[in-house]
Amino acid sequence: MPNDDEKIDFADGLHTLAGSGDPNIKEGLALYVYMINSSMERRAFCNTDGDFLICPQLGNIDIVTEMGKIFLQPGEICVIQRGVRFCLNLGPNVKEARGYITEVWGSMWELPDLGPLGGHGLANPRDFLYPVAAIDDELHVDWKIFNKSNGQLNAIQQDHSPFDLVAWHGNVVPYKYDLTKFSSQNSTSIDHTDPSIFTVLTAKSRDPNTPLADFLWFGWV
């Protein structure tokens, strides 16, 4: 975690753990950890490489996106699509936060096919939550935008808020999911079933039998 005498927000506190492939050719993935003790103050982030799946481990966070706001806490996940500008801020009374991010290139996070499970089980589409459009209180102020392209960060300055949207329409929008709503499946007879029954979201690859990445949830009561 950052030292107490440091002020580290998401743009400075994002660290690469591992990766495979190349964002320039839109094929592969990367794994990150964020460790922050400060909110993004008139600073925003935009990832033009791929889609982020954010999994907080410590500390609640407030995410401001172009489509609205998302409150995220440990036990929930959030997906922010490529090209969407956002701020990742500390939640109320939170001094520091840590979490993990899986980024996919050339693919997108989606629900897995349920196969013999039928229409119910695993993650239900109705349990995913989407932001309500919200416009910034101060529009004509200076902002710094950190753009991640081909794995490199570049900063640009602009004289207005990036969060100036009063409404949106469509289905490419950030969303979150409460993992406690996941409907686990298992065998009651002789053996452990395939780990795919724990898949919350999947990102497909060129090979229809091998996903680029799976996000699995192993829960218990």
C-alpha positions in Angstrom: 0.0 0.0 0.0 1.2 3.6 -0.5 3.0 5.3 2.4 1.1 7.8 4.5 3.2 10.7 3.1 2.3 9.8 -0.5 -0.8 10.7 -2.4 -1.5 7.9 -4.8 -4.6 7.8 -7.0 -5.7 5.2 -9.6 -3.6 6.7 -12.4 -0.4 6.4 -10.3 -1.4 3.3 -8.3 -2.1 0.8 -11.1 0.6 -1.9 -11.4 1.0 -4.6 -13.9 1.3 -8.2 -12.5 1.3 -10.3 -15.7 0.1 -10.4 -19.3 0.0 -12.4 -22.5 -0.4 -11.2 -26.0 -0.3 -7.7 -27.4 -2.9 -4.9 -27.0 -1.7 -3.4 -30.3 -3.1 -6.5 -32.3 -6.1 -6.8 -29.9 -5.3 -10.3 -28.7 -4.4 -11.3 -25.2 -4.9 -10.1 -21.6 -3.2 -8.4 -18.7 -3.6 -8.6 -14.9 -3.2 -5.6 -12.7 -3.4 -4.6 -9.0 -4.4 -1.1 -7.9 -3.3 0.3 -4.5 -4.5 3.8 -3.7 -4.9 6.2 -0.8 -6.4 9.2 -2.8 -9.3 9.9 -5.1 -8.8 11.2 -8.6 -9.2 15.0 -8.3 -10.1 16.4 -11.7 -8.2 13.5 -13.2 -9.9 10.8 -15.3 -8.7 7.5 -16.9 -9.5 6.1 -20.3 -8.4 2.7 -21.5 -8.4 2.3 -25.3 -6.7 -1.1 -25.2 -9.4 -3.4 -23.8 -12.2 -4.0 -21.3 -11.4 -3.8 -17.5 -13.0 -6.2 -15.0 -12.4 -4.6 -11.6 -12.5 -6.8 -8.4 -12.0 -4.8 -5.2 -10.3 -6.6 -2.3 -10.0 -3.8 0.3 -12.0 -0.7 0.6 -15.2 0.6 -1.0 -14.7 2.7 -4.1 -16.9 5.3 -6.0 -16.5 5.0 -9.7 -17.7 7.9 -11.9 -18.1 7.0 -15.6 -19.5 8.9 -18.6 -22.8 7.0 -18.2 -23.1 7.6 -14.4 -21.9 6.5 -11.0 -21.1 3.0 -9.6 -20.5 2.3 -5.9 -18.4 -0.8 -5.6 -17.4 -2.8 -2.6 -15.5 -6.1 -1.9 -17.7 -9.0 -3.0 -18.8 -7.1 -6.1 -17.2 -6.8 -9.6 -17.4 -4.0 -12.2 -16.8 -4.0 -15.9 -15.7 -0.9 -17.7 -15.6 -1.1 -21.5 -12.8 0.1 -23.8 -12.8 3.8 -24.5 -15.1 4.8 -21.5 -13.7 7.6 -19.4 -13.9 7.1 -15.6 -12.7 8.2 -12.2 -11.9 5.6 -9.5 -12.4 7.3 -6.1 -12.3 6.2 -2.5 -15.6 5.6 -0.9 -16.9 7.5 2.1 -14.6 7.3 5.2 -12.2 5.0 3.2 -8.5 5.9 3.6 -7.1 3.3 1.2 -8.2 0.7 -1.3 -6.7 -2.3 -3.1 -8.1 -4.6 -5.8 -7.4 -6.6 -8.9 -8.1 -5.9 -12.6 -8.3 -8.3 -15.5 -8.1 -6.7 -18.9 -9.0 -8.4 -22.2 -7.9 -7.3 -25.6 -9.9 -8.1 -28.8 -12.7 -9.6 -26.8 -15.4 -8.6 -24.3 -16.8 -9.9 -21.0 -20.1 -11.7 -21.4 -22.2 -14.3 -19.8 -21.3 -17.9 -20.5 -23.6 -20.3 -22.3 -25.6 -22.3 -19.8 -25.9 -25.4 -21.8 -27.7 -28.2 -19.9 -28.3 -25.9 -17.0 -31.1 -24.3 -19.0 -32.4 -20.8 -18.4 -31.4 -20.5 -14.7 -28.2 -20.8 -12.7 -24.8 -19.1 -12.5 -25.1 -15.3 -13.0 -28.6 -14.1 -13.9 -28.8 -11.1 -16.3 -31.4 -9.4 -14.1 -28.9 -9.1 -11.2 -26.5 -6.9 -13.2 -26.8 -3.2 -12.3 -26.1 -0.2 -14.6 -25.5 3.4 -13.8 -28.0 6.2 -14.1 -26.8 9.2 -16.2 -25.4 11.9 -14.0 -23.9 15.2 -15.1 -21.0 16.9 -13.3 -21.7 19.8 -11.0 -18.8 21.9 -12.5 -18.5 21.5 -16.2 -16.1 24.3 -17.2 -13.0 23.4 -15.1 -9.6 22.0 -16.1 -9.3 18.2 -16.2 -6.4 15.9 -16.9 -7.2 12.7 -18.8 -4.9 9.7 -18.6 -5.2 7.6 -21.8 -3.8 4.0 -21.9 -3.0 3.0 -25.4 -0.8 0.0 -26.4 0.2 -0.3 -22.7 1.5 3.2 -22.4 -0.1 6.1 -20.5 -0.3 9.6 -22.0 -1.9 12.6 -20.3 -3.9 15.3 -22.0 -5.4 18.5 -20.6 -8.9 19.8 -21.3 -10.9 22.8 -20.1 -14.1 20.9 -19.3 -15.4 17.9 -17.4 -15.5 14.5 -19.2 -18.7 13.7 -17.2 -21.2 15.9 -19.1 -23.7 13.3 -20.2 -27.3 13.9 -19.3 -28.7 10.6 -20.8 -27.5 7.5 -22.6 -29.0 4.8 -24.8 -27.5 1.4 -25.8 -25.9 -1.7 -24.3 -22.2 -0.9 -24.2 -22.2 0.5 -20.7 -20.3 -0.1 -17.5 -22.0 -2.4 -15.1 -21.5 -4.2 -11.7 -22.6 -7.5 -10.2 -23.0 -8.7 -6.6 -21.2 -12.0 -6.3 -23.5 -13.2 -3.5 -26.3 -13.4 -6.1 -24.4 -16.1 -8.0 -26.3 -19.4 -8.2 -23.7 -22.1 -7.7 -24.1 -25.5 -9.2 -22.5 -28.8 -8.1 -22.6 -32.5 -8.3 -24.6 -34.5 -5.7 -23.5 -37.9 -6.9 -19.9 -39.1 -7.4 -17.5 -36.5 -8.7 -16.6 -32.8 -8.9 -18.1 -31.1 -12.0 -16.1 -29.0 -14.5 -14.9 -25.7 -13.2 -16.9 -23.9 -16.0 -20.0 -24.2 -13.7 -18.4 -21.5 -11.6 -18.0 -19.0 -14.5 -19.5 -15.6 -13.8 -18.2 -13.9 -16.9 -16.2 -15.2 -19.9 -14.2 -13.6 -22.7 -14.1 -15.6 -25.8 -11.0 -16.2 -28.0 -10.6 -17.3 -31.6 -10.8 -21.0 -30.4 -14.4 -21.7 -29.6 -13.3 -24.4 -27.1 -10.8 -22.3 -25.2 -11.8 -18.9 -23.7 -9.3 -16.0 -23.5 -10.2 -15.6 -19.9 -12.9 -16.7 -17.4 -13.8 -15.0 -14.1 -14.9 -17.8 -11.7 -16.6 -17.5 -8.3 -16.1 -20.2 -5.7 -18.6 -19.3 -3.0 -19.8 -21.1 0.1 -22.4 -20.6 2.8 
